Amino acid sequence: MSDFFDRASELETEFREQALARHFQSLHSSGYSHCEDCGDPIPAARRAAMPSSTRCVICQQLAER
């Protein structure tokens, strides 16, 4: 049973590292000005309200479902 939990922990770490790598790669290539999912520009009002947002409103709503 402990092997199962060890493997789950390894996968979680791997997925987290991949997500961080994708995040920083996209940050350097496009900044926060474009949605990471659809590539459309993130409206200036959304960037001003939430500077750390990486998705447009529609894609964020879909991701939260």
C-alpha positions in Angstrom: 0.0 0.0 0.0 2.9 2.4 0.7 4.1 1.9 -2.8 0.8 3.3 -4.1 1.2 6.4 -2.0 4.9 6.8 -2.9 4.0 6.6 -6.6 1.1 9.1 -6.2 3.5 11.5 -4.4 6.1 11.1 -7.2 3.4 11.8 -9.9 2.1 14.8 -8.0 5.6 16.2 -7.8 6.2 15.5 -11.5 2.9 17.2 -12.5 3.6 20.2 -10.4 7.1 20.6 -11.9 5.7 20.3 -15.4 3.0 22.9 -14.6 5.5 25.3 -13.2 7.8 24.9 -16.2 4.8 25.5 -18.6 3.8 28.5 -16.6 7.2 30.1 -16.6 7.8 29.3 -20.3 4.5 30.9 -21.3 5.2 33.9 -19.0 8.5 34.5 -20.8 7.0 34.0 -24.3 3.7 35.9 -24.0 3.5 37.5 -20.5 0.2 37.7 -18.8 -1.4 39.6 -21.7 -2.8 36.5 -23.4 -4.9 33.5 -22.1 -2.8 30.4 -21.6 -5.7 28.2 -22.9 -7.2 30.0 -25.9 -4.4 32.6 -26.6 -6.8 35.5 -26.8 -5.8 38.7 -25.1 -6.8 39.1 -21.5 -8.7 42.3 -21.2 -6.9 45.2 -19.5 -9.6 45.5 -16.8 -9.1 41.9 -15.8 -5.3 42.3 -15.7 -5.7 45.4 -13.6 -8.1 43.6 -11.2 -6.2 40.4 -11.1 -2.6 40.9 -12.3 -1.8 37.2 -11.7 -4.6 35.9 -14.0 -3.4 33.6 -16.7 -6.7 33.0 -18.3 -9.5 35.1 -19.9 -12.8 35.1 -18.0 -14.4 32.5 -20.2 -11.5 30.0 -20.0 -11.3 30.6 -16.2 -15.0 29.8 -15.9 -14.5 26.6 -17.9 -11.5 25.6 -15.9 -13.4 26.0 -12.6 -16.2 23.6 -13.7 
